[in-house]
Amino acid sequence: MSHTASAAPERPRTAGLKHRHIHFIALGSAIGTGLFYGSAGAIQAAGPSVLLVYLFGGAVVYFMLRALGEMSVHHPVRGSFAVYTRAHLGGWGGYITGWMFAFEMLIVCIADLTAIAIYMGFWFPDAPQWIWVAATLCIVGAANLASVRWFGELEFVFTIIKVTAVVAMIVGGAAVLAFGLSTEGTPTGPGNLINDGGFFPNGIEGMVASFILVLFAFGGTEIIGVAGTEADDPDRSVPQAVNTVPVRILLFYVLAILVILMLNPWSAITGEASPFVQIFETLGVSWAAALLNLVVITAALSAINADLFGAGRVLTGLAKENLAPKIMGRVSSSGVPIMTTVIMLVVLIAGVILNAVLPERVFEIVAALATFATVYVWLMILLAQVASRRQMSAEEVASLKFPVPFYPFGQYFAIAFIGFTFAIMVWLEEYHVALAVGVGFLAVMTVLYFATGRPKVIAPVDYSAIELKH
């Protein structure tokens, strides 16, 4: 049974995300719960040295996205990295990468749902978390069952709000530092980076322990490749979006966290609220704290919206390649994978249950599990790009329009860093549950791959049949 042209996910004519949508989805994917809330746990673990971890993690993300960008420009196809991993790492590679990405998105959704419930505690401290999780699920479910264009517009607005908030926080924090506007008794300035136990207050071990939460913050950036499959001009939009990654990481992560650490001693960041909110509470600016709390809720809503979008498109693509149940391949006239989205929303009810049973620990558990899935997908993208290079002639390599810089050293650095991350999960006991669940998911999906006869219905990828035409 041949699967060439028919194997690639078809894009409905009514779809078509504009160039600005792709840019803002790329921008928004870097600003979410991992920054607004997860950064608190990372700061608690590493202290000021967390800045170095964000830089290392940012470098890994950059090389991973450049790998995806190189393959996207060389062979622009709809189906993104699930197609590339299938082409260069075999049928199982494409299958497991697509399913692991969907798993990652759902787990991150549960983390974001949990974060929203925690944020709502700012105004309603006595209400149980699960109520807010259930309400949020209804809102994002409706948004994702609308058209692709509506998704793009909604994400466009969400991202403007998030970006404005982070920039305002950085500017406001810089003004506090420059003009000494802090309340009496709150130490501010560069001294906060070294005064409270030094730059490495918990030693190198503390810095290493923060890797998981930092990489969780970057999870989802690979959605650029998925969103590009819905773009009007993906081979222009995707590379331009990828090239903005270093600036986004420096501005929205490193600079924002630097300002937070200089405004307050790292040990004062408790994790009971977003560090962004806590900063303004500490400085006595209560209205700004309330406004920022609204912004971080918007950021989490945006992340859930984008994650459901990405997982839905990948699973629909897998279904059309006989790598997922056929029912998941059904798409509405407006380009929405309705059955896939509904199935995922049902799965996310687990988030409501977890928040009812384990409200204190659910975010940490889910964040660690999401990190496992995230870096696994990154690893497969990197390995696929390295494998694709080895299959090219010298002339073909020379003709690449968007080659990965510093090849192969950047790729090997990123791959080694991901290997180190898995080693951390083995080393630190608090991540053993997440590691066991992640490995268990891999094992179950691999068994299903062979038990359902998937290898027999997968043909090698024929790029000439599925490339986008210009």
C-alpha positions as CSV (number, residue, x, y, z in Angstrom):
1,M,0.0,0.0,0.0
2,S,1.7,3.2,-1.1
3,H,1.6,6.4,0.9
4,T,3.2,9.3,-1.0
5,A,1.1,12.3,-2.0
6,S,-1.9,11.0,-0.1
7,A,0.2,10.5,3.0
8,A,0.8,14.1,3.7
9,P,-1.8,16.1,5.7
10,E,-3.8,18.2,3.3
11,R,-4.3,21.8,4.2
12,P,-7.9,23.1,3.6
13,R,-8.1,26.1,1.3
14,T,-9.9,28.0,4.1
15,A,-6.9,27.7,6.3
16,G,-3.8,29.9,5.8
17,L,-2.1,31.7,8.7
18,K,-0.7,35.0,7.7
19,H,3.0,35.9,8.0
20,R,2.2,38.0,11.2
21,H,0.4,35.0,12.7
22,I,3.4,32.8,12.3
23,H,5.7,35.4,13.8
24,F,3.4,35.9,16.8
25,I,2.9,32.2,17.3
26,A,6.7,31.9,17.4
27,L,6.9,34.8,19.7
28,G,4.1,33.6,22.0
29,S,5.5,30.1,22.2
30,A,8.5,31.5,24.0
31,I,6.4,33.3,26.6
32,G,4.2,31.2,28.8
33,T,3.7,29.5,32.1
34,G,7.3,28.3,32.2
35,L,8.5,31.9,32.3
36,F,5.7,33.5,34.3
37,Y,5.3,30.7,37.0
38,G,7.9,27.9,36.4
39,S,10.7,30.4,36.7
40,A,10.0,30.6,40.5
41,G,11.0,26.9,41.0
42,A,14.1,27.3,38.8
43,I,15.2,30.4,40.8
44,Q,14.6,28.5,44.1
45,A,16.8,25.7,42.9
46,A,19.7,27.6,41.4
47,G,19.5,31.1,42.7
48,P,21.1,33.8,40.4
49,S,23.0,31.1,38.5
50,V,19.7,30.2,36.8
51,L,20.6,32.9,34.3
52,L,23.4,30.6,33.0
53,V,20.9,27.8,32.6
54,Y,18.5,29.9,30.6
55,L,21.4,30.8,28.3
56,F,22.4,27.1,27.9
57,G,18.8,26.1,27.3
58,G,18.3,28.9,24.9
59,A,21.3,27.7,22.8
60,V,19.9,24.2,22.7
61,V,16.5,25.6,21.5
62,Y,18.2,27.7,18.9
63,F,20.2,24.8,17.3
64,M,17.1,22.6,17.4
65,L,14.9,25.2,15.7
66,R,17.7,25.8,13.1
67,A,17.8,22.1,12.4
68,L,14.0,22.2,11.8
69,G,14.4,25.3,9.7
70,E,17.0,23.8,7.5
71,M,14.8,20.8,6.8
72,S,11.8,23.0,6.3
73,V,13.4,25.2,3.7
74,H,15.2,22.3,1.9
75,H,12.0,20.2,1.7
76,P,9.0,22.3,2.6
77,V,6.2,19.9,3.4
78,R,3.0,19.9,5.4
79,G,3.4,17.6,8.4
80,S,6.6,19.2,9.8
81,F,9.0,17.3,12.0
82,A,6.9,14.1,12.0
83,V,7.5,13.8,8.3
84,Y,11.2,14.6,8.6
85,T,11.8,12.1,11.4
86,R,9.9,9.5,9.4
87,A,12.0,10.3,6.3
88,H,15.4,10.2,8.0
89,L,14.9,8.0,11.1
90,G,12.4,5.5,9.6
91,G,8.7,4.8,10.2
92,W,9.0,4.3,14.0
93,G,10.9,7.6,14.3
94,G,8.1,9.6,12.6
95,Y,5.4,7.7,14.5
96,I,7.0,8.1,18.0
97,T,8.0,11.7,17.4
98,G,4.4,12.7,16.4
99,W,2.8,10.9,19.3
100,M,5.4,12.2,21.8
101,F,4.8,15.7,20.6
102,A,1.0,15.3,21.1
103,F,1.7,13.8,24.6
104,E,4.0,16.8,25.3
105,M,1.3,19.3,24.3
106,L,-1.4,17.6,26.5
107,I,0.9,17.4,29.5
108,V,1.9,21.1,29.1
109,C,-1.8,21.9,28.8
110,I,-2.4,20.3,32.2
111,A,0.5,22.3,33.6
112,D,-0.9,25.5,32.2
113,L,-4.4,24.6,33.5
114,T,-2.9,24.1,36.9
115,A,-1.0,27.4,36.7
116,I,-4.3,29.3,35.9
117,A,-5.9,27.7,39.0
118,I,-2.9,28.9,41.1
119,Y,-3.1,32.4,39.6
120,M,-6.9,32.6,40.4
121,G,-5.9,32.0,44.0
122,F,-4.6,35.6,43.9
123,W,-8.2,36.8,43.9
124,F,-10.1,33.7,45.2
125,P,-7.8,32.1,47.8
126,D,-10.5,29.8,49.2
127,A,-11.9,28.4,46.0
128,P,-10.6,24.9,45.0
129,Q,-8.2,24.7,42.1
130,W,-10.2,22.2,40.0
131,I,-13.1,24.6,39.5
132,W,-10.8,27.0,37.5
133,V,-9.3,24.1,35.6
134,A,-12.7,23.0,34.4
135,A,-13.8,26.5,33.5
136,T,-10.7,27.1,31.5
137,L,-11.1,23.8,29.6
138,C,-14.5,24.9,28.4
139,I,-13.1,28.2,27.1
140,V,-10.1,26.9,25.2
141,G,-12.1,23.9,23.9
142,A,-14.5,26.3,22.2
143,A,-11.6,28.4,20.8
144,N,-10.0,25.4,19.2
145,L,-13.2,24.1,17.6
146,A,-13.4,27.5,15.8
147,S,-11.6,28.0,12.4
148,V,-7.8,28.1,11.9
149,R,-8.0,31.8,11.1
150,W,-9.8,32.5,14.4
151,F,-7.1,30.6,16.2
152,G,-4.4,32.8,14.6
153,E,-6.2,36.0,15.5
154,L,-6.8,34.9,19.1
155,E,-3.1,33.9,19.4
156,F,-2.1,37.3,17.8
157,V,-4.0,39.2,20.5
158,F,-2.8,37.0,23.4
159,T,0.8,37.4,22.3
160,I,0.5,41.2,22.1
161,I,-0.7,41.2,25.7
162,K,2.1,38.9,26.9
163,V,4.8,40.8,25.1
164,T,3.6,44.2,26.3
165,A,3.5,42.9,29.9
166,V,7.0,41.5,29.8
167,V,8.4,44.6,28.2
168,A,6.5,46.8,30.7
169,M,7.8,44.7,33.6
170,I,11.4,45.0,32.3
171,V,11.1,48.8,31.8
172,G,9.3,49.2,35.1
173,G,11.8,47.1,37.0
174,A,14.7,49.1,35.4
175,A,13.0,52.3,36.5
176,V,12.7,51.0,40.1
177,L,16.4,50.1,40.0
178,A,17.5,53.3,38.4
179,F,15.5,55.7,40.6
180,G,15.4,53.7,43.8
181,L,11.6,53.4,43.9
182,S,11.5,50.3,46.1
183,T,9.8,50.2,49.4
184,E,11.9,50.7,52.5
185,G,13.7,47.6,53.6
186,T,13.7,45.9,50.2
187,P,17.3,45.5,48.9
188,T,17.6,46.1,45.2
189,G,20.4,46.3,42.6
190,P,23.2,44.0,41.3
191,G,24.2,43.1,44.8
192,N,21.2,40.8,45.0
193,L,23.0,38.5,42.5
194,I,25.8,37.7,45.0
195,N,24.7,38.9,48.5
196,D,22.4,36.1,49.5
197,G,24.7,33.1,49.3
198,G,26.6,34.1,46.2
199,F,25.9,33.5,42.5
200,F,25.8,29.8,43.2
201,P,24.0,29.7,46.5
202,N,23.0,26.0,46.2
203,G,26.2,25.0,44.4
204,I,26.6,23.5,41.0
205,E,24.1,20.8,42.0
206,G,21.4,23.5,42.6
207,M,22.1,24.9,39.1
208,V,21.9,21.5,37.5
209,A,18.6,20.8,39.4
210,S,17.0,23.8,37.7
211,F,17.6,22.4,34.2
212,I,14.3,20.6,34.1
213,L,12.1,23.6,34.9
214,V,14.1,25.8,32.6
215,L,13.7,23.4,29.7
216,F,10.0,23.2,30.5
217,A,9.8,26.9,30.0
218,F,11.2,26.5,26.4
219,G,8.8,23.6,25.6
220,G,6.5,24.2,22.7
221,T,8.8,26.4,20.7
222,E,8.9,23.7,18.1
223,I,5.3,24.6,17.3
224,I,6.8,27.0,14.8
225,G,7.2,24.1,12.5
226,V,3.6,22.9,13.0
227,A,2.1,26.4,12.5
228,G,4.2,26.7,9.4
229,T,2.2,23.8,7.9
230,E,-0.8,26.1,8.0
231,A,1.0,29.1,6.6
232,D,0.4,30.8,3.3
233,D,4.1,31.0,2.7
234,P,5.9,28.6,5.1
235,D,9.4,28.6,3.6
236,R,9.5,32.3,4.2
237,S,7.7,32.5,7.5
238,V,9.4,29.7,9.3
239,P,13.0,30.7,8.8
240,Q,12.3,34.3,9.7
241,A,10.5,33.2,12.9
242,V,13.3,30.8,13.8
243,N,15.9,33.6,13.4
244,T,14.2,35.7,16.0
245,V,14.8,33.0,18.7
246,P,18.1,34.4,20.1
247,V,16.7,37.9,20.6
248,R,13.5,36.5,22.2
249,I,15.5,34.3,24.6
250,L,17.8,37.2,25.6
251,L,15.0,39.7,26.0
252,F,12.1,37.7,27.4
253,Y,14.0,35.2,29.6
254,V,17.5,36.4,30.5
255,L,16.7,40.1,30.8
256,A,13.4,39.5,32.6
257,I,14.8,37.1,35.1
258,L,17.8,39.4,35.6
259,V,15.5,42.3,36.5
260,I,13.5,40.0,38.9
261,L,16.6,38.9,40.6
262,M,17.9,42.5,41.0
263,L,14.6,43.7,42.4
264,N,14.3,41.1,45.1
265,P,16.7,38.6,46.8
266,W,16.3,35.3,45.1
267,S,15.4,33.6,48.4
268,A,12.3,35.8,48.7
269,I,10.8,34.3,45.5
270,T,8.5,31.7,47.1
271,G,6.6,30.2,44.1
272,E,3.2,30.9,45.8
273,A,2.5,33.3,43.0
274,S,4.2,34.3,39.7
275,P,7.6,36.0,40.4
276,F,6.3,38.8,38.1
277,V,3.3,39.4,40.4
278,Q,5.3,38.9,43.6
279,I,7.8,41.6,42.6
280,F,5.1,44.2,42.4
281,E,3.4,43.0,45.6
282,T,6.7,43.3,47.4
283,L,7.2,46.8,46.1
284,G,3.7,47.8,47.3
285,V,2.3,48.3,43.8
286,S,-0.9,46.3,44.4
287,W,-2.8,47.4,41.2
288,A,0.2,46.4,39.0
289,A,0.3,43.0,40.7
290,A,-3.4,42.5,40.0
291,L,-2.9,43.6,36.4
292,L,0.1,41.3,35.9
293,N,-1.9,38.4,37.4
294,L,-4.5,38.9,34.7
295,V,-1.7,38.9,32.1
296,V,-0.1,35.7,33.3
297,I,-3.6,34.1,33.1
298,T,-3.8,35.3,29.5
299,A,-0.4,33.8,28.9
300,A,-1.5,30.4,30.2
301,L,-4.7,30.6,28.1
302,S,-2.6,31.4,25.1
303,A,-0.3,28.4,25.7
304,I,-3.2,26.0,26.1
305,N,-4.7,27.3,22.9
306,A,-1.5,26.9,20.9
307,D,-0.7,23.5,22.4
308,L,-4.1,22.1,21.5
309,F,-3.7,23.5,18.0
310,G,-0.3,21.9,17.6
311,A,-1.2,18.5,18.9
312,G,-4.4,18.4,16.9
313,R,-2.5,19.1,13.6
314,V,0.2,16.6,14.3
315,L,-2.2,13.8,15.2
316,T,-4.4,14.6,12.2
317,G,-1.3,14.3,10.0
318,L,-0.3,11.0,11.6
319,A,-3.8,9.6,11.0
320,K,-3.6,10.5,7.3
321,E,-0.3,8.6,7.2
322,N,-1.8,5.5,8.9
323,L,0.1,6.2,12.1
324,A,-2.9,7.0,14.2
325,P,-6.6,5.9,14.2
326,K,-8.4,7.0,11.0
327,I,-11.0,8.9,13.0
328,M,-8.4,11.4,14.0
329,G,-7.8,12.4,10.4
330,R,-11.3,13.9,10.0
331,V,-11.1,17.7,9.4
332,S,-14.1,20.1,9.2
333,S,-14.7,22.4,6.2
334,S,-13.1,25.2,8.2
335,G,-9.9,23.3,8.6
336,V,-10.4,22.2,12.3
337,P,-9.5,18.5,13.3
338,I,-12.7,18.2,15.3
339,M,-12.4,14.5,16.4
340,T,-8.8,14.9,17.4
341,T,-9.5,18.1,19.4
342,V,-12.5,16.5,21.2
343,I,-10.5,13.4,22.1
344,M,-7.7,15.6,23.5
345,L,-10.2,17.7,25.5
346,V,-11.6,14.5,27.1
347,V,-8.0,13.4,28.0
348,L,-7.4,16.8,29.6
349,I,-10.2,16.1,32.1
350,A,-7.3,14.2,33.8
351,G,-6.0,17.7,34.6
352,V,-9.2,18.5,36.5
353,I,-8.9,15.2,38.5
354,L,-5.2,15.8,39.3
355,N,-6.0,19.3,40.6
356,A,-8.7,17.9,42.8
357,V,-6.5,15.1,44.2
358,L,-3.0,16.6,44.3
359,P,-3.3,20.4,44.1
360,E,0.0,21.0,45.9
361,R,2.3,18.8,43.8
362,V,0.6,18.6,40.4
363,F,2.5,21.4,38.7
364,E,6.0,20.0,39.6
365,I,5.1,16.5,38.5
366,V,3.5,17.6,35.3
367,A,6.3,20.1,34.5
368,A,8.9,17.3,34.8
369,L,6.9,14.9,32.6
370,A,6.4,17.6,30.0
371,T,10.2,18.3,30.0
372,F,10.9,14.6,29.3
373,A,8.5,14.7,26.3
374,T,9.8,18.0,25.1
375,V,13.5,17.2,25.0
376,Y,12.7,13.8,23.5
377,V,11.0,15.5,20.6
378,W,13.9,18.0,20.3
379,L,16.3,15.0,20.2
380,M,14.5,13.4,17.4
381,I,14.4,16.6,15.4
382,L,18.2,17.0,15.9
383,L,19.0,13.4,15.0
384,A,16.8,13.7,11.9
385,Q,18.7,16.7,10.7
386,V,22.1,15.1,11.3
387,A,20.9,12.0,9.4
388,S,19.6,14.1,6.5
389,R,23.0,15.8,6.2
390,R,24.7,12.4,6.0
391,Q,22.5,11.5,3.1
392,M,23.4,14.6,1.1
393,S,26.1,15.0,-1.4
394,A,28.7,17.8,-1.0
395,E,26.9,19.8,-3.7
396,E,23.5,19.4,-2.0
397,V,25.0,20.6,1.3
398,A,26.5,23.6,-0.5
399,S,23.2,24.5,-2.1
400,L,21.3,24.6,1.3
401,K,19.5,28.0,1.6
402,F,19.1,27.9,5.4
403,P,21.9,25.8,6.8
404,V,22.5,25.2,10.5
405,P,25.3,27.4,11.7
406,F,28.4,25.9,13.3
407,Y,27.5,22.4,11.9
408,P,28.1,19.9,13.4
409,F,29.3,21.3,16.6
410,G,26.1,23.1,17.6
411,Q,24.1,20.0,16.9
412,Y,26.4,17.7,19.0
413,F,26.3,20.3,21.8
414,A,22.5,20.3,21.8
415,I,22.3,16.5,21.6
416,A,24.8,16.1,24.5
417,F,22.8,18.7,26.6
418,I,19.6,16.7,26.1
419,G,21.4,13.5,27.1
420,F,22.6,15.3,30.2
421,T,19.0,16.3,31.0
422,F,17.9,12.7,30.9
423,A,20.8,11.9,33.2
424,I,19.5,14.5,35.7
425,M,16.1,12.9,35.8
426,V,17.8,9.6,36.6
427,W,20.0,11.2,39.3
428,L,17.4,13.3,41.1
429,E,14.7,11.3,42.9
430,E,12.0,13.8,42.5
431,Y,12.0,13.3,38.8
432,H,11.8,9.4,38.9
433,V,8.0,9.4,38.6
434,A,8.1,11.6,35.5
435,L,10.9,9.6,34.0
436,A,9.0,6.3,34.6
437,V,5.8,7.7,33.0
438,G,7.8,9.0,30.0
439,V,9.6,5.8,29.4
440,G,6.4,3.9,30.0
441,F,4.6,6.0,27.3
442,L,7.5,5.3,24.9
443,A,7.3,1.5,25.6
444,V,3.5,1.4,25.2
445,M,3.4,3.4,22.0
446,T,6.3,1.2,20.6
447,V,4.3,-2.0,21.4
448,L,1.2,-0.5,19.7
449,Y,3.3,0.5,16.7
450,F,4.2,-3.1,16.0
451,A,1.0,-4.8,17.4
452,T,-1.2,-2.7,15.1
453,G,0.9,-3.5,12.0
454,R,2.0,0.0,11.4
455,P,5.4,-0.9,9.7
456,K,3.5,-2.7,6.9
457,V,1.5,0.3,5.9
458,I,4.3,2.9,5.9
459,A,6.1,3.7,2.7
460,P,9.3,5.7,2.5
461,V,8.7,9.5,2.3
462,D,8.6,10.7,-1.3
463,Y,9.5,14.4,-1.0
464,S,8.8,15.0,-4.7
465,A,5.2,14.1,-4.1
466,I,4.5,16.0,-1.0
467,E,6.6,19.2,-1.2
468,L,4.8,22.5,-1.3
469,K,4.7,24.1,-4.7
470,H,5.5,27.8,-5.2
